[in-house]
């Protein structure tokens, strides 16, 4: 009888562990990945979802896309600690450095520039002619497309009516419709829009070259998971399947087919950080 009771106790414990095991397996963390809204919501999702699925499969670390309605909304998620990985350049200001975000990679593309552009048939030939006219920008968080370009207008004492489009495509839609006379832009996104829409533009001003946006991780991500995700991104352009996904996603937004990801320690972004040292106070 005593042996029977011991066996029953052992069997019950085994069954309990078996019941708990599946729930433990399901407790692997799911990390939210938030890229800034460079395009409309649908296009942003179509570009990033295949990449995120690939990174999840290769790294063994579950990533899930999380984007807001506008680039400012998406950055608000980041600042509220609601995401763990980002593709952004919104975190290089002095007041955000203390948040502990770490650069682990970047997208390898030709240099990008901040620009102020008009349609090719526009009567505006120089920046000074934009005085008191409406100019569209993606949103107040857009460092290259808004802060760099608007700072140029402020530094030249050229007053304009600022219109936010929510993302770069939204800003260009305002230009195409005639709602605004010019757009503050990221050259990479300008080129993509021109290819997709078949429009021609004139560049009135362009900044010095800058690196494309950074892949960054929250300080709350365990080192082993960060290393696995970083390796998957860096190896994607060397893998046959990864190359196909990058080419297909890049084609959607007008990127070159070889636009892959490379490792980074963040040193490439000194020009972004330096911007805040001389920027007009309302843009810091």
ROVEXZA-218473 format. One record per atom (N, C-alpha, C, O): residue in one letter; z, x, y. Coordinates in steps of 0.02 Angstrom, whole numbers, plus 50000, padded with zeros to 5 digits. Example, Ala and Ser with C-alpha at 12.3 -4.5 7.8 and 13.67 -1.06 7.14 Angstrom:
! ROVEXZA-218473
A503905066049716
A503905061549775
A503905066049835
A504235071249834
S503545064249888
S503575068449947
S503945064550002
S504025067050057
END
This chain:
! ROVEXZA-218473
X500005004249940
X500005000050000
X500005004350063
X499645003050111
X500415009650061
X500455014150120
X499775017450133
X499555018050190
X499455019750077
X498795022950085
X498285018050113
X497855019750153
X498345011650090
X497875006550114
X497955005450189
X497465004750225
X498595005350212
X498715004450283
X498445010250324
X498155009150377
X498535016350299
X498275022150334
X497515021950338
X497215023750389
X497205019650283
X496475019350283
X496235014150333
X495745015250369
X496575008450335
X496385003150382
X496465005450454
X496045004050497
X497015009250467
X497125011850535
X496565016650554
X496315016550610
X496375020950506
X495845025850519
X495175022250532
X494805024150577
X495045017050492
X494415013250499
X494395009750567
X493885009650600
X494965006950587
X494995003450651
X494875008250709
X494515006750757
X495175014350704
X495085019350756
X494355021550759
X494085022550814
X494045022350700
X493345024450698
X492895019150730
X492445020850768
X493025012850715
X492635007450744
X492735007150820
X492255005850857
X493335008450842
X493475008350915
X493095013850950
X492805012851003
X493085019850919
X492715025450949
X491965023950949
X491615025650997
X491725020750896
X491015019150892
X490825014150947
X490275014450975
X491285009650963
X491155004751015
X491155007951084
X490785005951128
X491585013051092
X491645016351157
X491075021251168
X490855022151225
X490825024351114
X490315029651121
X489705027451161
X489495031151205
X489405021451147
X488815019551186
X488965018851260
X488555020751302
X489555016151277
X489715015351348
X489815022051382
X489655022851441
X490085026951345
X490165033551373
X489485036751387
X489385040051437
X489025035551340
X488355038451347
X488005035551408
X487585038951439
X488165029351426
X487845025951482
X488145028051549
X487895026051601
X488675032051548
X489005033851610
X488725040051643
X489005042451693
X488165042751617
X487835048251650
X487645046051721
X487385040551729
X487775050151771
X487665047951840
X486935046651856
X486485049851829
X486825041851900
X486165040451927
X486185042552001
X486565039752040
X485765047352019
X485765049952088
X485215046652128
X484645045952105
X485385044552188
X484895041552233
X484505046952271
X484805051652297
X483855046152274
X483415050852308
X483085047252367
X482745042152357
X483195049752428
X482925046452487
X482465051052527
X482705055552562
X481815050052522
X481345053652565
X481275049852630
X481295043752630
X481195053352686
X481095049752749
X480455045752746
X479985047652711
X480435040252782
X479855035752781
X479285038852822
X479225037452882
X478875042852791
X478305045652826
X477725040852827
X477285041252871
X477715036152779
X477185031152775
X477515024352771
X478125023752777
X477105019052761
X477395012452750
X477785012252686
X477725016752644
X478195007152677
X478635006752618
X478245007052553
X478435010852508
X477705003152546
X477335003052484
X477025009752469
X477065012252412
X476715012852519
X476385019352508
X476905024752493
X476775029052451
X477475024552527
X478015029252513
X478235028752440
X478325033852407
X478335022652416
X478545021552347
X478005023752298
X478155026752246
X477375022452314
X476825024352269
X476745031952266
X476555034752214
X476895035352320
X476865042652319
X477445045552279
X477345049952237
X478055043152291
X478655046452264
X478845044152193
X479105048252155
X478735037952175
X478985035552110
X478725039552051
X479125041252007
X478075041252046
X477855045351989
X478175052251989
X478315055051936
X478285055052049
X478605061652053
X479325061352030
X479555065551992
X479685056152052
X480385055352032
X480445054151957
X480905056751925
X479995050251929
X480005049051856
X479895055651818
X480215056851767
X479445059751843
X479305066251812
X479925070751816
X480125073751766
X480225071251875
X480815075551884
X481395073251839
X481745077351811
X481485066751833
X482005064051790
X481885066051717
X482345068251683
X481255065351694
X481095067051625
X481185074451611
X481435076351558
X480975078651657
X480995085951646
X481695088851654
X481875093651619
X482085086051700
X482745088851715
X483295085851672
X483815088951661
X483185079751647
X483715076251612
X484225073351659
X484745070851637
X484085073551723
X484535070751775
X484195064651804
X483645065051830
X484525058951800
X484225052651822
X484205052151898
X484725052251931
X483605051451926
X483505050351997
X483215043452008
X482825040951968
X483415040452063
X483175033752080
X482985033552154
X483375035652196
X482395031052169
X482155030852238
X482555025752279
X482665020052257
X482755027852339
X483115023252384
X482855024452455
X482985029652484
X482495019552481
X482225020252549
X482385013952589
X482405008452563
X482495015052654
X482615009452698
X481975006752728
X481435009352714
X482045001652768
X481454998552800
X481115003252848
X480505003252853
X481515007352883
X481245012252930
X481545019152915
X482015019652875
X481265024352947
X481535031052936
X482255031552960
X482655035152931
X482415027953014
X483105027953039
X483575024752989
X484145026952981
X483345019352956
X483755016052905
X483885020752846
X484445021052821
X483365024252825
X483435028852769
X483935034452786
X484345036252745
X483885037152847
X484355042352867
X485065039652872
X485545043252860
X485125033252890
X485795030152893
X486115030152824
X486725031052818
X485725029052771
X485985029452703
X486265036452690
X486805037252661
X485895041452712
X486105048452701
X486765049752737
X487225052652707
X486805047752799
X487415049152839
X488015045152813
X488585047052826
X487875039652779
X488425035652751
X488605037752679
X488985034352645
X488325043452657
X488465046152590
X488265041352534
X488595040952483
X487715037652545
X487475032952496
X486935035852452
X486685032552406
X486735042152465
X486225045452425
X486445052652411
X486885055352444
X486135055652360
X486325062452339
X485775067652348
X485915073652353
X485145065452349
X484585069952359
X484135067152414
X484055061052419
X483855071552456
X483415069252509
X482805073852516
X482805079552493
X482285071152547
X481715075052570
X481675073552644
X481455068152664
X481895078352685
X482035076752755
X482055082952798
X482135088552773
X481995081852864
X482155087152912
X482635084352965
X482665086853021
X482995079152946
X483455075752993
X484165078452990
X484605075653023
X484275083752952
X484975086052942
X485105093052968
X485585096252947
X484685095453014
X484755102253039
X485085102653108
X485125108053137
X485315097053134
X485645097153199
X486355099853190
X486645099153136
X486655102753243
X487325105553237
X487855100553214
X488305102253177
X487785094253235
X488295089353216
X488215086853144
X488645083153120
X487675088853110
X487575086753041
X487645092652992
X487675091652932
X487665098653019
X487745104452976
X488385104152935
X488405106352877
X488915101252964
X489565101152930
X489575096352871
X490055096352832
X489055092252863
X489035087452808
X488915090752741
X489025087752688
X488685097052743
X488645100952681
X488015100052639
X488015101752580
X487475097452669
X486855096852632
X486535103652620
X486525107852666
X486285104752560
X486025111352541
X485275110852527
X485055106752487
X484885115152560
X484165115552546
X484065119152480
X484345124552469
X483665116252435
X483515119552372
X482755120052360
X482535123252312
X482365117152404
X481645117452395
X481285114552455
X481595112052502
X480625115052454
X480215112152506
X479525110752477
X479345113452424
X479135106652513
X478455105452490
X478005110952518
X478025112452577
X477605113852474
X477165119352492
X476495116452517
X476065114652478
X476425116152583
X475815113652614
X475625118352671
X476025122652689
X475025117552700
X474875121352760
X475385119652814
X475705114452811
X475475124052864
X475965122852917
X475845116052950
X475275113852956
X476385112852971
X476325106653008
X476475107953082
X476765113153099
X476275103353124
X476375103953196
X476615097253223
X476425092053197
X477025097453274
X477145091553314
X476545090653359
X476275095553386
X476325084453368
X475735083053408
X475835077053454
X476265072853443
X475425076853505
X475335070753544
X474585069453543
X474195073653566
X474385063753515
X473675062453505
X473475055653534
X473885051253543
X472825055053548
X472525048753569
X471905047653526
X471685052253491
X471615041753528
X470995040553494
X470435044553526
X470475046153586
X469925046353488
X469395050753513
X469035047753573
X468785051453615
X468985041153577
X468635038053633
X469085036253691
X468885032753737
X469705038653689
X470175037353743
X469965040953807
X469685046353805
X470105037953865
X469955041353928
X470445046853945
X470325050853990
X471005047153908
X471525052153923
X471325058953894
X471185059553834
X471315063953938
X471105070653919
X471675075753921
X471615081053892
X472225074153955
X472785078753961
X473445074853965
X473445068953982
X473985078253949
X474635074853945
X474835071254009
X475105065754007
X474695074354067
X474915071554130
X474645064554142
X474935060554179
X474085062954111
X473785056354120
X474175050854083
X474055044954094
X474625052954040
X475025048054003
X475625045554043
X476005041354019
X475725048054104
X476295046054145
X476315038454152
X475825035254173
X476895035554135
X477035028354142
X476625024154092
X476575018054101
X476335027254042
X475975023653990
X476425022953928
X476935026353923
X476225018653882
X476605017653821
X476385022653768
X475795023753757
X476875025753735
X476745030753683
X477165028853622
X477765027553628
X476855028553564
X477205026653502
X477445032753463
X477125037953462
X478015031953432
X478315037053388
X478555033553325
X478675027453326
X478645037153269
X478885033953208
X479575030753216
X479675024953196
X480045034453245
X480715031953253
X481155037253284
X480955043053290
X481755035453305
X482195040053341
X482445045853300
X482695050753328
X482385045553233
X482615051053190
X482065056053174
X482215061453147
X481435054453189
X480875058653170
X480875065053211
X480695064953270
X481065070653180
X481155076853217
X480485079653242
X480405080953302
X480005080453198
X479355083453217
X478945078553259
X478695080353312
X478885072353236
X478435067553268
X478725064653332
X478355062953378
X479385063853336
X479695060953396
X480045066153440
X479865067153498
X480555069353412
X480975073653455
X480595079553484
X480655080953543
X480195082953443
X479805088653468
X479305086353521
X479245089453574
X478945080953506
X478415078753552
X478695075553615
X478445076753670
X479215071453608
X479505068253667
X479845073353712
X479845072653773
X480145078553681
X480445083853721
X479915087253765
X480045089153822
X479305087953738
X478765090953776
X478605086753838
X478495089453893
X478605080153830
X478475075753886
X479045076053937
X478925076253998
X479665076153913
X480235076453958
X480245083053996
X480375083154057
X480105088553962
X480115095053994
X479575095754047
X479635099754094
X479045091854040
X478505092054090
X478585086554142
X478145085554185
X479145082954138
X479275077454185
X478725072154185
X478485069954237
X478515070354124
X478015065054115
X478365058854086
X478485058654026
X478525053954127
X478875047954102
X478405043454063
X477835042254084
X478635041054005
X478225036553964
X478665030953939
X479285031453937
X478345025453919
X478695019953886
X478705021453811
X478185021753779
X479295022453782
X479355024153712
X479335017853669
X479695013053681
X478895018053618
X478835012553570
X478925015353501
X478595020253483
X479375012553461
X479495014953393
X479125010553343
X479165004353345
X478765013853297
X478375010053247
X478705009353180
X478445005853136
X479295012453170
X479655012053107
X479475017653058
X479905019953021
X478855019753059
X478615025553021
X477965027853053
X477735024753102
X477665033253027
X477065035953059
X476475031153056
X476105030553104
X476395027652999
X475855022852994
X475935017253045
X475455014853074
X476565015153054
X476695009853103
X476525011953173
X476275007953213
X476675018253189
X476515020853256
X475765021153266
X475505019353319
X475395023453215
X474675023853220
X474365016853224
X473845015953256
X474665012053191
X474415005153196
X474455002653267
X474014999053290
X474985004553303
X475055002753374
X474495005853415
X474235002753461
X474315012153398
X473775015553434
X473105012253420
X472715010953466
X472965010753357
X472325007853338
X472235000953369
X471674998953385
X472784997253378
X472734990553406
X472684990453482
X472544985353512
X472804996253513
X472784996653586
X473444995153619
X473504995053680
X473964993853577
X474624992353604
X474914998253642
X475264997353692
X474755004453619
X474995010453653
X474385014953666
X473855014053637
X474475019753711
X473935024153731
X473925030753693
X473415034053690
X474495032653665
X474545039053629
X475085038453576
X475465033653574
X475105043553533
X475605043753479
X475895050753474
X475535055653478
X476555051153466
X476885057353447
X476865057753372
X477055053053338
X476625063353345
X476465063453274
X476635070053240
X476755075153272
X476625069753174
X476655075553130
X475935076853108
X475615072353081
X475675082853118
X474965084253105
X474745082653034
X474185080353023
X475195083852986
X475035082252917
X474905074752908
X474455072752872
X475325070752941
X475265063552936
X474675061052977
X474355055952960
X474515064553031
X473915062953070
X473295063753027
X472865059353024
X473255069452992
X472675070852949
X472615065652893
X472065063452877
X473185063852864
X473175058852811
X472935052152836
X472535048852802
X473175050052894
X472975043552923
X472235043552940
X471885038652926
X471995049052969
X471285049652986
X470845048952923
X470335045552925
X471055052152868
X470675051752806
X470675044652777
X470165042152756
X471255041552778
X471315034852748
X470975029552789
X470675024852762
X471015030152856
X470775024852899
X470085026252928
X469775021752958
X469825032352920
X469165033952946
X469135034153022
X468605033053051
X469705035553054
X469735035853128
X469645043053152
X469715047853113
X469485043753215
X469455050353246
X469945050653304
X470035045753340
X470265056453311
X470785057053363
X470655063253406
X470255067653388
X470995063553462
X470985069453506
X471705071853514
X472145067853529
X471815078353504
X472485081153511
X472575083553584
X472205087853608
X473075080753617
X473215082753686
X473725088553689
X473725092453737
X474145088953638
X474645094353636
X474835095453563
X474855090853523
X474995101753547
X475205103553480
X475715109153482
X475655113853522
X476235108653441
X476765113553439
X476565119753400
X476025119953370
X476995124753399
X476925130353354
X476985127953282
X477255122453271
X476745131753233
X476785129553163
X477505128953138
X477945132753158
X477605124153094
X478255122753064
X478165121952988
X477615120452965
X478715122852951
X478695121552879
X478765114152865
X479065110452904
X478475111952809
X478525105052788
X479265103452772
X479685107852771
X479395097052759
X480085094652751
X480445098052692
X480125100752647
X481105097652694
X481525101052644
X481795096252592
X481955090452606
X481835098752530
X482215095352477
X482935097652484
X483065103652486
X483395092952487
X484095094552498
X484545090552452
X484365084952431
X485125093352436
X485605090052392
X486275089552426
X486475093952464
X486625084152413
X487295083052438
X487785088052407
X487675090352351
X488305089652443
X488825094152416
X489185091052357
X489545094552321
X489085084552346
X489425081052291
X489055081552225
X489305079352173
X488445084452225
X488065085052163
X488315091052124
X488325096552151
X488505090252061
X488725095952020
X488185101252015
X487595099752014
X488395107552013
X487925113252015
X487425112851957
X486835114451967
X487645110951898
X487185110751840
X486635105551851
X486065106751832
X486805099951880
X486295094851893
X485825097051949
X485225095851945
X486105100252000
X485675102752055
X485185107952029
X484595107752046
X485425112551987
X484975117751960
X484425114751918
X483855116951920
X484595109651879
X484095106451836
X483555102851877
X482965103351862
X483765099351929
X483295095851973
X482865100852012
X482265099952018
X483185106052038
X482825111152077
X482295114552034
X481735115752057
X482465116051972
X481985119351926
X481395114751911
X480825116951909
X481545108351900
X481015103551884
X480515102951943
X479915102751932
X480775102752004
X480335102452063
X479915108852068
X479315108552078
X480245114652061
X479895121052069
X479375122252015
X478865125552027
X479495119551954
X479035120551898
X478485115251895
X478015115951856
X478535110151935
X478065104551930
X477345106751941
X476885104351907
X477235111251989
X476565113552004
X476285118551954
X475715120751960
X476695120251904
X476465124951852
X476355121351785
X476145124551736
X476475115051784
X476445111051723
X475835106451727
X475705103451779
X475455105951673
X474835101951673
X474965094751694
X474605092051737
X475475091651665
X475635084751682
X475865084251754
X475665079651791
X476285089051775
X476535089051844
X475975089751895
X475985086351947
X475495094151881
X474935095251926
X474525088851934
X474315087151989
X474415085251879
X474045078951882
X474405073751926
X474095070251965
X475065073351918
X475455068551957
X475435070352031
X475355065952073
X475525076752046
X475515078952116
X474825077652148
X474795075452206
X474295078852111
X473625077652138
X473505070252151
X473235068352203
X473715065952103
X473615058752112
X474035056052169
X473785052052209
X474665058052173
X475095055752226
X474855058352294
X474835054652343
X474665064752296
X474425067652357
X473795064352383
X473705063552443
X473355062352337
X472735059052356
X472865052452392
X472485050452436
X473405049052374
X473585042752405
X473725043552480
X473565039152519
X474015049252499
X474235050052568
X473835055252606
X473985056852664
X473315057952574
X472885062752609
X473115069852607
X472895073952648
X473545071652558
X473755078652550
X473255082352507
X472885079352468
X473235088952514
X472825093052471
X473075092452399
X473675091652389
X472635092852350
X472845091952280
X473335097252255
X473685096052205
X473375102952289
X473835108252267
X474495108152305
X474865113052305
X474655102552338
X475285102052376
X475855101052327
X476005095452307
X476175106552307
X476725106252259
X477385107852293
X477425108052355
X477905109152253
X478555110752280
X478755117852260
X478585120152205
X479115121252304
X479345128052290
X480085128552307
X480355124452345
X480415133552278
X481125134552291
X481225137052363
X480785140252391
X481795135552392
X481955137752459
X482715138352467
X483095134552437
X482925143152508
X483635143852525
X483785141152595
X484345141752619
X483275138152626
X483375135152692
X483215139652751
X483225137352808
X483075146052738
X482955150752793
X482325149152832
X482255151152890
X481855145452802
X481235143652836
X481345138752893
X480895137752934
X481935135752897
X482035130352944
X482415132453007
X482705128353042
X482395138953022
X482725141453082
X482415138453145
X482775137253194
X481765137253145
X481435134453204
X481675127353217
X481715125153274
X481835123653164
X482115116953172
X482805117353204
X482965113553250
X483205121953179
X483885122653206
X483865125153278
X484265123053320
X483395129753293
X483345132353361
X483135127053411
X483305127453470
X482775122053388
X482555116653433
X483135113553470
X483095112053529
X483695112553434
X484265109153463
X484625113253517
X485005110553556
X484495119753519
X484815124053569
X484535122953638
X484875123953688
X483905120853642
X483575120053707
X483315112853719
X483045111453772
X483395108453671
X483135101653677
X483495097853733
X484085099153746
X483155093153765
X483485088753813
X484105085653780
X484075083853721
X484655084853816
X485275082453787
X485215075953747
X485545075153696
X484795071353770
X484745064953735
X484355065353669
X484295060453633
X484095071353653
X483735072253590
X484115076653542
X483855078353488
X484715078753559
X485095083253516
X485515079453465
X485865082553425
END
